[in-house]
Amino acid sequence: MKDLLILKEQIALIDKEIKIISEKIDLIDKKLNKIEEIDLEIKAIKLFLKRVFPDFKKEFPDILKKLSSME
């Protein structure tokens, strides 16, 4: 009998853990989708800037280098 109760408790705990993990995965998925949207928007902005400001294409790599060296 005790073994059965212990097993039921363990199953209940595992069920709760699975629910928590599923919630975390859903949250991570939502954040990933938001990041993908932002990535697409950044690409569109870069394309626009390259068309409007031809020098941007040449200067952009230097800007990135300066920003990465600031970290």
PDB file of N, CA, C, O and CB in Angstrom:
ATOM      1  N   MET A   1       0.801  -1.187   0.000  1.00  0.00           N
ATOM      2  CA  MET A   1       0.000   0.000   0.000  1.00  0.00           C
ATOM      3  C   MET A   1       0.854   1.266   0.000  1.00  0.00           C
ATOM      4  O   MET A   1       0.601   2.215  -0.742  1.00  0.00           O
ATOM      5  CB  MET A   1      -0.917  -0.010   1.182  1.00  0.00           C
ATOM      6  N   LYS A   2       1.879   1.244   0.862  1.00  0.00           N
ATOM      7  CA  LYS A   2       2.748   2.416   0.927  1.00  0.00           C
ATOM      8  C   LYS A   2       3.430   2.661  -0.413  1.00  0.00           C
ATOM      9  O   LYS A   2       3.589   3.801  -0.850  1.00  0.00           O
ATOM     10  CB  LYS A   2       3.797   2.245   2.030  1.00  0.00           C
ATOM     11  N   ASP A   3       3.824   1.578  -1.047  1.00  0.00           N
ATOM     12  CA  ASP A   3       4.489   1.702  -2.345  1.00  0.00           C
ATOM     13  C   ASP A   3       3.565   2.360  -3.366  1.00  0.00           C
ATOM     14  O   ASP A   3       4.008   3.160  -4.190  1.00  0.00           O
ATOM     15  CB  ASP A   3       4.942   0.322  -2.852  1.00  0.00           C
ATOM     16  N   LEU A   4       2.301   2.024  -3.305  1.00  0.00           N
ATOM     17  CA  LEU A   4       1.323   2.588  -4.228  1.00  0.00           C
ATOM     18  C   LEU A   4       1.129   4.080  -3.972  1.00  0.00           C
ATOM     19  O   LEU A   4       1.027   4.865  -4.915  1.00  0.00           O
ATOM     20  CB  LEU A   4      -0.014   1.850  -4.104  1.00  0.00           C
ATOM     21  N   LEU A   5       1.079   4.470  -2.712  1.00  0.00           N
ATOM     22  CA  LEU A   5       0.942   5.894  -2.370  1.00  0.00           C
ATOM     23  C   LEU A   5       2.175   6.687  -2.803  1.00  0.00           C
ATOM     24  O   LEU A   5       2.064   7.792  -3.335  1.00  0.00           O
ATOM     25  CB  LEU A   5       0.716   6.064  -0.854  1.00  0.00           C
ATOM     26  N   ILE A   6       3.328   6.114  -2.570  1.00  0.00           N
ATOM     27  CA  ILE A   6       4.571   6.777  -2.972  1.00  0.00           C
ATOM     28  C   ILE A   6       4.621   6.936  -4.485  1.00  0.00           C
ATOM     29  O   ILE A   6       5.017   7.983  -4.998  1.00  0.00           O
ATOM     30  CB  ILE A   6       5.798   5.983  -2.479  1.00  0.00           C
ATOM     31  N   LEU A   7       4.218   5.895  -5.186  1.00  0.00           N
ATOM     32  CA  LEU A   7       4.196   5.944  -6.644  1.00  0.00           C
ATOM     33  C   LEU A   7       3.228   7.007  -7.150  1.00  0.00           C
ATOM     34  O   LEU A   7       3.542   7.735  -8.092  1.00  0.00           O
ATOM     35  CB  LEU A   7       3.818   4.579  -7.213  1.00  0.00           C
ATOM     36  N   LYS A   8       2.059   7.102  -6.534  1.00  0.00           N
ATOM     37  CA  LYS A   8       1.079   8.124  -6.918  1.00  0.00           C
ATOM     38  C   LYS A   8       1.630   9.528  -6.685  1.00  0.00           C
ATOM     39  O   LYS A   8       1.436  10.413  -7.518  1.00  0.00           O
ATOM     40  CB  LYS A   8      -0.227   7.936  -6.133  1.00  0.00           C
ATOM     41  N   GLU A   9       2.310   9.739  -5.568  1.00  0.00           N
ATOM     42  CA  GLU A   9       2.917  11.039  -5.264  1.00  0.00           C
ATOM     43  C   GLU A   9       3.992  11.386  -6.288  1.00  0.00           C
ATOM     44  O   GLU A   9       4.083  12.524  -6.750  1.00  0.00           O
ATOM     45  CB  GLU A   9       3.518  11.036  -3.845  1.00  0.00           C
ATOM     46  N   GLN A  10       4.792  10.404  -6.630  1.00  0.00           N
ATOM     47  CA  GLN A  10       5.846  10.633  -7.619  1.00  0.00           C
ATOM     48  C   GLN A  10       5.243  10.976  -8.983  1.00  0.00           C
ATOM     49  O   GLN A  10       5.734  11.864  -9.680  1.00  0.00           O
ATOM     50  CB  GLN A  10       6.755   9.393  -7.734  1.00  0.00           C
ATOM     51  N   ILE A  11       4.190  10.275  -9.353  1.00  0.00           N
ATOM     52  CA  ILE A  11       3.524  10.565 -10.631  1.00  0.00           C
ATOM     53  C   ILE A  11       2.933  11.964 -10.612  1.00  0.00           C
ATOM     54  O   ILE A  11       3.016  12.684 -11.607  1.00  0.00           O
ATOM     55  CB  ILE A  11       2.419   9.526 -10.925  1.00  0.00           C
ATOM     56  N   ALA A  12       2.346  12.356  -9.507  1.00  0.00           N
ATOM     57  CA  ALA A  12       1.778  13.699  -9.383  1.00  0.00           C
ATOM     58  C   ALA A  12       2.869  14.758  -9.507  1.00  0.00           C
ATOM     59  O   ALA A  12       2.672  15.782 -10.161  1.00  0.00           O
ATOM     60  CB  ALA A  12       1.038  13.852  -8.043  1.00  0.00           C
ATOM     61  N   LEU A  13       4.016  14.514  -8.880  1.00  0.00           N
ATOM     62  CA  LEU A  13       5.132  15.452  -8.968  1.00  0.00           C
ATOM     63  C   LEU A  13       5.663  15.544 -10.403  1.00  0.00           C
ATOM     64  O   LEU A  13       5.946  16.635 -10.898  1.00  0.00           O
ATOM     65  CB  LEU A  13       6.260  15.029  -8.012  1.00  0.00           C
ATOM     66  N   ILE A  14       5.791  14.417 -11.046  1.00  0.00           N
ATOM     67  CA  ILE A  14       6.263  14.397 -12.437  1.00  0.00           C
ATOM     68  C   ILE A  14       5.274  15.136 -13.329  1.00  0.00           C
ATOM     69  O   ILE A  14       5.683  15.865 -14.233  1.00  0.00           O
ATOM     70  CB  ILE A  14       6.456  12.940 -12.936  1.00  0.00           C
ATOM     71  N   ASP A  15       3.979  14.957 -13.087  1.00  0.00           N
ATOM     72  CA  ASP A  15       2.947  15.649 -13.860  1.00  0.00           C
ATOM     73  C   ASP A  15       3.079  17.169 -13.692  1.00  0.00           C
ATOM     74  O   ASP A  15       3.005  17.920 -14.664  1.00  0.00           O
ATOM     75  CB  ASP A  15       1.537  15.177 -13.422  1.00  0.00           C
ATOM     76  N   LYS A  16       3.274  17.604 -12.450  1.00  0.00           N
ATOM     77  CA  LYS A  16       3.457  19.038 -12.189  1.00  0.00           C
ATOM     78  C   LYS A  16       4.710  19.566 -12.895  1.00  0.00           C
ATOM     79  O   LYS A  16       4.687  20.653 -13.473  1.00  0.00           O
ATOM     80  CB  LYS A  16       3.555  19.301 -10.668  1.00  0.00           C
ATOM     81  N   GLU A  17       5.781  18.810 -12.847  1.00  0.00           N
ATOM     82  CA  GLU A  17       7.026  19.215 -13.497  1.00  0.00           C
ATOM     83  C   GLU A  17       6.839  19.328 -15.016  1.00  0.00           C
ATOM     84  O   GLU A  17       7.352  20.253 -15.645  1.00  0.00           O
ATOM     85  CB  GLU A  17       8.150  18.210 -13.172  1.00  0.00           C
ATOM     86  N   ILE A  18       6.109  18.389 -15.586  1.00  0.00           N
ATOM     87  CA  ILE A  18       5.844  18.425 -17.031  1.00  0.00           C
ATOM     88  C   ILE A  18       5.035  19.666 -17.383  1.00  0.00           C
ATOM     89  O   ILE A  18       5.304  20.312 -18.395  1.00  0.00           O
ATOM     90  CB  ILE A  18       5.093  17.148 -17.488  1.00  0.00           C
ATOM     91  N   LYS A  19       4.051  20.006 -16.562  1.00  0.00           N
ATOM     92  CA  LYS A  19       3.247  21.207 -16.805  1.00  0.00           C
ATOM     93  C   LYS A  19       4.108  22.466 -16.741  1.00  0.00           C
ATOM     94  O   LYS A  19       3.976  23.359 -17.579  1.00  0.00           O
ATOM     95  CB  LYS A  19       2.101  21.301 -15.784  1.00  0.00           C
ATOM     96  N   ILE A  20       4.980  22.533 -15.756  1.00  0.00           N
ATOM     97  CA  ILE A  20       5.865  23.693 -15.607  1.00  0.00           C
ATOM     98  C   ILE A  20       6.806  23.791 -16.806  1.00  0.00           C
ATOM     99  O   ILE A  20       7.013  24.876 -17.349  1.00  0.00           O
ATOM    100  CB  ILE A  20       6.677  23.599 -14.290  1.00  0.00           C
ATOM    101  N   ILE A  21       7.367  22.674 -17.213  1.00  0.00           N
ATOM    102  CA  ILE A  21       8.273  22.664 -18.369  1.00  0.00           C
ATOM    103  C   ILE A  21       7.528  23.084 -19.630  1.00  0.00           C
ATOM    104  O   ILE A  21       8.071  23.824 -20.451  1.00  0.00           O
ATOM    105  CB  ILE A  21       8.900  21.263 -18.560  1.00  0.00           C
ATOM    106  N   SER A  22       6.309  22.626 -19.791  1.00  0.00           N
ATOM    107  CA  SER A  22       5.504  23.003 -20.964  1.00  0.00           C
ATOM    108  C   SER A  22       5.235  24.503 -20.977  1.00  0.00           C
ATOM    109  O   SER A  22       5.311  25.145 -22.025  1.00  0.00           O
ATOM    110  CB  SER A  22       4.170  22.229 -20.981  1.00  0.00           C
ATOM    111  N   GLU A  23       4.924  25.053 -19.819  1.00  0.00           N
ATOM    112  CA  GLU A  23       4.699  26.500 -19.729  1.00  0.00           C
ATOM    113  C   GLU A  23       5.965  27.269 -20.091  1.00  0.00           C
ATOM    114  O   GLU A  23       5.905  28.269 -20.806  1.00  0.00           O
ATOM    115  CB  GLU A  23       4.233  26.886 -18.314  1.00  0.00           C
ATOM    116  N   LYS A  24       7.096  26.807 -19.601  1.00  0.00           N
ATOM    117  CA  LYS A  24       8.368  27.468 -19.906  1.00  0.00           C
ATOM    118  C   LYS A  24       8.679  27.382 -21.398  1.00  0.00           C
ATOM    119  O   LYS A  24       9.149  28.353 -21.990  1.00  0.00           O
ATOM    120  CB  LYS A  24       9.513  26.838 -19.089  1.00  0.00           C
ATOM    121  N   ILE A  25       8.421  26.239 -22.001  1.00  0.00           N
ATOM    122  CA  ILE A  25       8.657  26.063 -23.435  1.00  0.00           C
ATOM    123  C   ILE A  25       7.767  27.005 -24.229  1.00  0.00           C
ATOM    124  O   ILE A  25       8.220  27.609 -25.201  1.00  0.00           O
ATOM    125  CB  ILE A  25       8.403  24.601 -23.858  1.00  0.00           C
ATOM    126  N   ASP A  26       6.508  27.140 -23.830  1.00  0.00           N
ATOM    127  CA  ASP A  26       5.601  28.069 -24.504  1.00  0.00           C
ATOM    128  C   ASP A  26       6.105  29.502 -24.399  1.00  0.00           C
ATOM    129  O   ASP A  26       6.064  30.254 -25.373  1.00  0.00           O
ATOM    130  CB  ASP A  26       4.192  27.965 -23.913  1.00  0.00           C
ATOM    131  N   LEU A  27       6.580  29.878 -23.219  1.00  0.00           N
ATOM    132  CA  LEU A  27       7.116  31.224 -23.013  1.00  0.00           C
ATOM    133  C   LEU A  27       8.348  31.459 -23.892  1.00  0.00           C
ATOM    134  O   LEU A  27       8.481  32.506 -24.526  1.00  0.00           O
ATOM    135  CB  LEU A  27       7.471  31.439 -21.527  1.00  0.00           C
ATOM    136  N   ILE A  28       9.231  30.486 -23.919  1.00  0.00           N
ATOM    137  CA  ILE A  28      10.436  30.595 -24.751  1.00  0.00           C
ATOM    138  C   ILE A  28      10.066  30.686 -26.227  1.00  0.00           C
ATOM    139  O   ILE A  28      10.680  31.447 -26.976  1.00  0.00           O
ATOM    140  CB  ILE A  28      11.369  29.393 -24.512  1.00  0.00           C
ATOM    141  N   ASP A  29       9.069  29.916 -26.647  1.00  0.00           N
ATOM    142  CA  ASP A  29       8.617  29.950 -28.038  1.00  0.00           C
ATOM    143  C   ASP A  29       8.066  31.320 -28.410  1.00  0.00           C
ATOM    144  O   ASP A  29       8.342  31.830 -29.495  1.00  0.00           O
ATOM    145  CB  ASP A  29       7.556  28.880 -28.277  1.00  0.00           C
ATOM    146  N   LYS A  30       7.291  31.912 -27.512  1.00  0.00           N
ATOM    147  CA  LYS A  30       6.753  33.265 -27.765  1.00  0.00           C
ATOM    148  C   LYS A  30       7.887  34.283 -27.893  1.00  0.00           C
ATOM    149  O   LYS A  30       7.867  35.145 -28.772  1.00  0.00           O
ATOM    150  CB  LYS A  30       5.785  33.689 -26.628  1.00  0.00           C
ATOM    151  N   LYS A  31       8.867  34.171 -27.008  1.00  0.00           N
ATOM    152  CA  LYS A  31       9.999  35.097 -27.064  1.00  0.00           C
ATOM    153  C   LYS A  31      10.817  34.890 -28.336  1.00  0.00           C
ATOM    154  O   LYS A  31      11.297  35.855 -28.931  1.00  0.00           O
ATOM    155  CB  LYS A  31      10.893  34.922 -25.831  1.00  0.00           C
ATOM    156  N   LEU A  32      10.975  33.645 -28.749  1.00  0.00           N
ATOM    157  CA  LEU A  32      11.704  33.352 -29.977  1.00  0.00           C
ATOM    158  C   LEU A  32      10.983  33.948 -31.183  1.00  0.00           C
ATOM    159  O   LEU A  32      11.618  34.517 -32.071  1.00  0.00           O
ATOM    160  CB  LEU A  32      11.876  31.834 -30.153  1.00  0.00           C
ATOM    161  N   ASN A  33       9.664  33.819 -31.216  1.00  0.00           N
ATOM    162  CA  ASN A  33       8.891  34.411 -32.311  1.00  0.00           C
ATOM    163  C   ASN A  33       9.053  35.924 -32.333  1.00  0.00           C
ATOM    164  O   ASN A  33       9.170  36.519 -33.404  1.00  0.00           O
ATOM    165  CB  ASN A  33       7.408  34.044 -32.183  1.00  0.00           C
ATOM    166  N   LYS A  34       9.062  36.552 -31.160  1.00  0.00           N
ATOM    167  CA  LYS A  34       9.243  38.002 -31.078  1.00  0.00           C
ATOM    168  C   LYS A  34      10.635  38.383 -31.587  1.00  0.00           C
ATOM    169  O   LYS A  34      10.783  39.377 -32.298  1.00  0.00           O
ATOM    170  CB  LYS A  34       9.042  38.500 -29.621  1.00  0.00           C
ATOM    171  N   ILE A  35      11.641  37.610 -31.231  1.00  0.00           N
ATOM    172  CA  ILE A  35      13.004  37.870 -31.699  1.00  0.00           C
ATOM    173  C   ILE A  35      13.083  37.731 -33.213  1.00  0.00           C
ATOM    174  O   ILE A  35      13.747  38.526 -33.877  1.00  0.00           O
ATOM    175  CB  ILE A  35      14.004  36.911 -31.023  1.00  0.00           C
ATOM    176  N   GLU A  36      12.411  36.727 -33.759  1.00  0.00           N
ATOM    177  CA  GLU A  36      12.404  36.540 -35.215  1.00  0.00           C
ATOM    178  C   GLU A  36      11.736  37.728 -35.910  1.00  0.00           C
ATOM    179  O   GLU A  36      12.188  38.162 -36.969  1.00  0.00           O
ATOM    180  CB  GLU A  36      11.678  35.226 -35.589  1.00  0.00           C
ATOM    181  N   GLU A  37      10.653  38.259 -35.314  1.00  0.00           N
ATOM    182  CA  GLU A  37       9.995  39.444 -35.869  1.00  0.00           C
ATOM    183  C   GLU A  37      10.933  40.645 -35.845  1.00  0.00           C
ATOM    184  O   GLU A  37      11.021  41.395 -36.817  1.00  0.00           O
ATOM    185  CB  GLU A  37       8.710  39.761 -35.090  1.00  0.00           C
ATOM    186  N   ILE A  38      11.628  40.819 -34.734  1.00  0.00           N
ATOM    187  CA  ILE A  38      12.565  41.936 -34.610  1.00  0.00           C
ATOM    188  C   ILE A  38      13.698  41.788 -35.606  1.00  0.00           C
ATOM    189  O   ILE A  38      14.131  42.775 -36.202  1.00  0.00           O
ATOM    190  CB  ILE A  38      13.123  42.023 -33.183  1.00  0.00           C
ATOM    191  N   ASP A  39      14.184  40.573 -35.797  1.00  0.00           N
ATOM    192  CA  ASP A  39      15.248  40.316 -36.769  1.00  0.00           C
ATOM    193  C   ASP A  39      14.802  40.710 -38.175  1.00  0.00           C
ATOM    194  O   ASP A  39      15.559  41.330 -38.922  1.00  0.00           O
ATOM    195  CB  ASP A  39      15.661  38.832 -36.739  1.00  0.00           C
ATOM    196  N   LEU A  40      13.583  40.351 -38.529  1.00  0.00           N
ATOM    197  CA  LEU A  40      13.053  40.712 -39.843  1.00  0.00           C
ATOM    198  C   LEU A  40      12.925  42.230 -39.984  1.00  0.00           C
ATOM    199  O   LEU A  40      13.240  42.783 -41.039  1.00  0.00           O
ATOM    200  CB  LEU A  40      11.688  40.042 -40.070  1.00  0.00           C
ATOM    201  N   GLU A  41      12.468  42.902 -38.933  1.00  0.00           N
ATOM    202  CA  GLU A  41      12.343  44.358 -38.964  1.00  0.00           C
ATOM    203  C   GLU A  41      13.710  45.023 -39.119  1.00  0.00           C
ATOM    204  O   GLU A  41      13.847  46.002 -39.853  1.00  0.00           O
ATOM    205  CB  GLU A  41      11.654  44.860 -37.689  1.00  0.00           C
ATOM    206  N   ILE A  42      14.704  44.501 -38.440  1.00  0.00           N
ATOM    207  CA  ILE A  42      16.056  45.064 -38.549  1.00  0.00           C
ATOM    208  C   ILE A  42      16.580  44.909 -39.972  1.00  0.00           C
ATOM    209  O   ILE A  42      17.193  45.826 -40.519  1.00  0.00           O
ATOM    210  CB  ILE A  42      17.017  44.381 -37.547  1.00  0.00           C
ATOM    211  N   LYS A  43      16.336  43.743 -40.567  1.00  0.00           N
ATOM    212  CA  LYS A  43      16.767  43.531 -41.951  1.00  0.00           C
ATOM    213  C   LYS A  43      16.090  44.524 -42.879  1.00  0.00           C
ATOM    214  O   LYS A  43      16.722  45.048 -43.796  1.00  0.00           O
ATOM    215  CB  LYS A  43      16.462  42.096 -42.402  1.00  0.00           C
ATOM    216  N   ALA A  44      14.803  44.789 -42.647  1.00  0.00           N
ATOM    217  CA  ALA A  44      14.079  45.760 -43.483  1.00  0.00           C
ATOM    218  C   ALA A  44      14.644  47.159 -43.301  1.00  0.00           C
ATOM    219  O   ALA A  44      14.791  47.899 -44.273  1.00  0.00           O
ATOM    220  CB  ALA A  44      12.578  45.754 -43.148  1.00  0.00           C
ATOM    221  N   ILE A  45      14.958  47.526 -42.074  1.00  0.00           N
ATOM    222  CA  ILE A  45      15.533  48.852 -41.806  1.00  0.00           C
ATOM    223  C   ILE A  45      16.897  48.984 -42.467  1.00  0.00           C
ATOM    224  O   ILE A  45      17.202  50.018 -43.061  1.00  0.00           O
ATOM    225  CB  ILE A  45      15.653  49.100 -40.286  1.00  0.00           C
ATOM    226  N   LYS A  46      17.722  47.943 -42.370  1.00  0.00           N
ATOM    227  CA  LYS A  46      19.039  47.984 -43.013  1.00  0.00           C
ATOM    228  C   LYS A  46      18.912  48.131 -44.521  1.00  0.00           C
ATOM    229  O   LYS A  46      19.655  48.895 -45.137  1.00  0.00           O
ATOM    230  CB  LYS A  46      19.836  46.725 -42.679  1.00  0.00           C
ATOM    231  N   LEU A  47      17.984  47.409 -45.113  1.00  0.00           N
ATOM    232  CA  LEU A  47      17.766  47.502 -46.557  1.00  0.00           C
ATOM    233  C   LEU A  47      17.334  48.913 -46.941  1.00  0.00           C
ATOM    234  O   LEU A  47      17.818  49.472 -47.925  1.00  0.00           O
ATOM    235  CB  LEU A  47      16.709  46.477 -47.014  1.00  0.00           C
ATOM    236  N   PHE A  48      16.427  49.483 -46.164  1.00  0.00           N
ATOM    237  CA  PHE A  48      15.966  50.849 -46.416  1.00  0.00           C
ATOM    238  C   PHE A  48      17.124  51.833 -46.309  1.00  0.00           C
ATOM    239  O   PHE A  48      17.300  52.692 -47.173  1.00  0.00           O
ATOM    240  CB  PHE A  48      14.848  51.234 -45.431  1.00  0.00           C
ATOM    241  N   LEU A  49      17.904  51.707 -45.256  1.00  0.00           N
ATOM    242  CA  LEU A  49      19.024  52.635 -45.062  1.00  0.00           C
ATOM    243  C   LEU A  49      20.057  52.511 -46.179  1.00  0.00           C
ATOM    244  O   LEU A  49      20.634  53.512 -46.603  1.00  0.00           O
ATOM    245  CB  LEU A  49      19.692  52.384 -43.707  1.00  0.00           C
ATOM    246  N   LYS A  50      20.292  51.304 -46.653  1.00  0.00           N
ATOM    247  CA  LYS A  50      21.245  51.109 -47.744  1.00  0.00           C
ATOM    248  C   LYS A  50      20.756  51.761 -49.022  1.00  0.00           C
ATOM    249  O   LYS A  50      21.555  52.278 -49.803  1.00  0.00           O
ATOM    250  CB  LYS A  50      21.492  49.624 -47.979  1.00  0.00           C
ATOM    251  N   ARG A  51      19.447  51.742 -49.242  1.00  0.00           N
ATOM    252  CA  ARG A  51      18.901  52.365 -50.447  1.00  0.00           C
ATOM    253  C   ARG A  51      18.896  53.879 -50.349  1.00  0.00           C
ATOM    254  O   ARG A  51      19.224  54.565 -51.318  1.00  0.00           O
ATOM    255  CB  ARG A  51      17.495  51.865 -50.703  1.00  0.00           C
ATOM    256  N   VAL A  52      18.530  54.403 -49.200  1.00  0.00           N
ATOM    257  CA  VAL A  52      18.414  55.851 -49.030  1.00  0.00           C
ATOM    258  C   VAL A  52      19.787  56.498 -48.852  1.00  0.00           C
ATOM    259  O   VAL A  52      20.042  57.582 -49.377  1.00  0.00           O
ATOM    260  CB  VAL A  52      17.519  56.175 -47.828  1.00  0.00           C
ATOM    261  N   PHE A  53      20.655  55.837 -48.118  1.00  0.00           N
ATOM    262  CA  PHE A  53      21.987  56.371 -47.841  1.00  0.00           C
ATOM    263  C   PHE A  53      23.029  55.380 -48.364  1.00  0.00           C
ATOM    264  O   PHE A  53      23.380  54.433 -47.661  1.00  0.00           O
ATOM    265  CB  PHE A  53      22.183  56.634 -46.306  1.00  0.00           C
ATOM    266  N   PRO A  54      23.522  55.580 -49.572  1.00  0.00           N
ATOM    267  CA  PRO A  54      24.495  54.628 -50.145  1.00  0.00           C
ATOM    268  C   PRO A  54      25.751  54.438 -49.288  1.00  0.00           C
ATOM    269  O   PRO A  54      26.341  53.358 -49.286  1.00  0.00           O
ATOM    270  CB  PRO A  54      24.907  55.094 -51.523  1.00  0.00           C
ATOM    271  N   ASP A  55      26.156  55.471 -48.569  1.00  0.00           N
ATOM    272  CA  ASP A  55      27.350  55.358 -47.718  1.00  0.00           C
ATOM    273  C   ASP A  55      27.122  54.428 -46.524  1.00  0.00           C
ATOM    274  O   ASP A  55      28.074  53.905 -45.944  1.00  0.00           O
ATOM    275  CB  ASP A  55      27.770  56.741 -47.218  1.00  0.00           C
ATOM    276  N   PHE A  56      25.874  54.231 -46.169  1.00  0.00           N
ATOM    277  CA  PHE A  56      25.559  53.372 -45.025  1.00  0.00           C
ATOM    278  C   PHE A  56      26.123  51.969 -45.216  1.00  0.00           C
ATOM    279  O   PHE A  56      26.599  51.347 -44.265  1.00  0.00           O
ATOM    280  CB  PHE A  56      24.044  53.302 -44.812  1.00  0.00           C
ATOM    281  N   LYS A  57      26.067  51.476 -46.449  1.00  0.00           N
ATOM    282  CA  LYS A  57      26.551  50.126 -46.735  1.00  0.00           C
ATOM    283  C   LYS A  57      28.038  49.992 -46.402  1.00  0.00           C
ATOM    284  O   LYS A  57      28.489  48.951 -45.925  1.00  0.00           O
ATOM    285  CB  LYS A  57      26.306  49.773 -48.211  1.00  0.00           C
ATOM    286  N   LYS A  58      28.790  51.065 -46.661  1.00  0.00           N
ATOM    287  CA  LYS A  58      30.232  51.041 -46.367  1.00  0.00           C
ATOM    288  C   LYS A  58      30.510  51.265 -44.888  1.00  0.00           C
ATOM    289  O   LYS A  58      31.422  50.657 -44.329  1.00  0.00           O
ATOM    290  CB  LYS A  58      30.960  52.100 -47.192  1.00  0.00           C
ATOM    291  N   GLU A  59      29.739  52.127 -44.257  1.00  0.00           N
ATOM    292  CA  GLU A  59      30.005  52.509 -42.874  1.00  0.00           C
ATOM    293  C   GLU A  59      29.439  51.528 -41.841  1.00  0.00           C
ATOM    294  O   GLU A  59      29.916  51.479 -40.707  1.00  0.00           O
ATOM    295  CB  GLU A  59      29.441  53.872 -42.620  1.00  0.00           C
ATOM    296  N   PHE A  60      28.443  50.761 -42.223  1.00  0.00           N
ATOM    297  CA  PHE A  60      27.781  49.876 -41.268  1.00  0.00           C
ATOM    298  C   PHE A  60      28.727  48.868 -40.604  1.00  0.00           C
ATOM    299  O   PHE A  60      28.647  48.698 -39.388  1.00  0.00           O
ATOM    300  CB  PHE A  60      26.675  49.135 -41.961  1.00  0.00           C
ATOM    301  N   PRO A  61      29.612  48.197 -41.336  1.00  0.00           N
ATOM    302  CA  PRO A  61      30.538  47.267 -40.656  1.00  0.00           C
ATOM    303  C   PRO A  61      31.429  47.965 -39.623  1.00  0.00           C
ATOM    304  O   PRO A  61      31.721  47.397 -38.571  1.00  0.00           O
ATOM    305  CB  PRO A  61      31.419  46.567 -41.688  1.00  0.00           C
ATOM    306  N   ASP A  62      31.857  49.187 -39.920  1.00  0.00           N
ATOM    307  CA  ASP A  62      32.671  49.925 -38.950  1.00  0.00           C
ATOM    308  C   ASP A  62      31.856  50.280 -37.704  1.00  0.00           C
ATOM    309  O   ASP A  62      32.364  50.233 -36.583  1.00  0.00           O
ATOM    310  CB  ASP A  62      33.239  51.204 -39.592  1.00  0.00           C
ATOM    311  N   ILE A  63      30.596  50.632 -37.915  1.00  0.00           N
ATOM    312  CA  ILE A  63      29.721  50.949 -36.788  1.00  0.00           C
ATOM    313  C   ILE A  63      29.566  49.723 -35.885  1.00  0.00           C
ATOM    314  O   ILE A  63      29.632  49.832 -34.660  1.00  0.00           O
ATOM    315  CB  ILE A  63      28.335  51.434 -37.291  1.00  0.00           C
ATOM    316  N   LEU A  64      29.361  48.570 -36.493  1.00  0.00           N
ATOM    317  CA  LEU A  64      29.228  47.340 -35.710  1.00  0.00           C
ATOM    318  C   LEU A  64      30.502  47.023 -34.930  1.00  0.00           C
ATOM    319  O   LEU A  64      30.440  46.592 -33.778  1.00  0.00           O
ATOM    320  CB  LEU A  64      28.879  46.170 -36.626  1.00  0.00           C
ATOM    321  N   LYS A  65      31.656  47.238 -35.560  1.00  0.00           N
ATOM    322  CA  LYS A  65      32.926  46.997 -34.868  1.00  0.00           C
ATOM    323  C   LYS A  65      33.063  47.897 -33.653  1.00  0.00           C
ATOM    324  O   LYS A  65      33.491  47.457 -32.586  1.00  0.00           O
ATOM    325  CB  LYS A  65      34.107  47.216 -35.817  1.00  0.00           C
ATOM    326  N   LYS A  66      32.691  49.181 -33.823  1.00  0.00           N
ATOM    327  CA  LYS A  66      32.787  50.119 -32.711  1.00  0.00           C
ATOM    328  C   LYS A  66      31.832  49.712 -31.576  1.00  0.00           C
ATOM    329  O   LYS A  66      32.193  49.774 -30.401  1.00  0.00           O
ATOM    330  CB  LYS A  66      32.475  51.554 -33.192  1.00  0.00           C
ATOM    331  N   LEU A  67      30.630  49.303 -31.938  1.00  0.00           N
ATOM    332  CA  LEU A  67      29.668  48.900 -30.915  1.00  0.00           C
ATOM    333  C   LEU A  67      30.120  47.635 -30.191  1.00  0.00           C
ATOM    334  O   LEU A  67      29.954  47.531 -28.976  1.00  0.00           O
ATOM    335  CB  LEU A  67      28.293  48.679 -31.541  1.00  0.00           C
ATOM    336  N   SER A  68      30.681  46.687 -30.905  1.00  0.00           N
ATOM    337  CA  SER A  68      31.124  45.449 -30.254  1.00  0.00           C
ATOM    338  C   SER A  68      32.348  45.692 -29.382  1.00  0.00           C
ATOM    339  O   SER A  68      32.551  44.977 -28.400  1.00  0.00           O
ATOM    340  CB  SER A  68      31.434  44.375 -31.301  1.00  0.00           C
ATOM    341  N   SER A  69      33.164  46.677 -29.715  1.00  0.00           N
ATOM    342  CA  SER A  69      34.331  46.961 -28.888  1.00  0.00           C
ATOM    343  C   SER A  69      33.953  47.710 -27.612  1.00  0.00           C
ATOM    344  O   SER A  69      34.732  47.741 -26.659  1.00  0.00           O
ATOM    345  CB  SER A  69      35.348  47.768 -29.681  1.00  0.00           C
ATOM    346  N   MET A  70      32.769  48.311 -27.588  1.00  0.00           N
ATOM    347  CA  MET A  70      32.312  49.037 -26.412  1.00  0.00           C
ATOM    348  C   MET A  70      31.869  48.088 -25.294  1.00  0.00           C
ATOM    349  O   MET A  70      31.819  48.488 -24.130  1.00  0.00           O
ATOM    350  CB  MET A  70      31.167  49.968 -26.790  1.00  0.00           C
ATOM    351  N   GLU A  71      31.552  46.857 -25.630  1.00  0.00           N
ATOM    352  CA  GLU A  71      31.065  45.898 -24.632  1.00  0.00           C
ATOM    353  C   GLU A  71      32.135  45.372 -23.754  1.00  0.00           C
ATOM    354  O   GLU A  71      31.865  44.558 -22.871  1.00  0.00           O
ATOM    355  CB  GLU A  71      30.394  44.766 -25.287  1.00  0.00           C
TER     356      GLU A  71
END
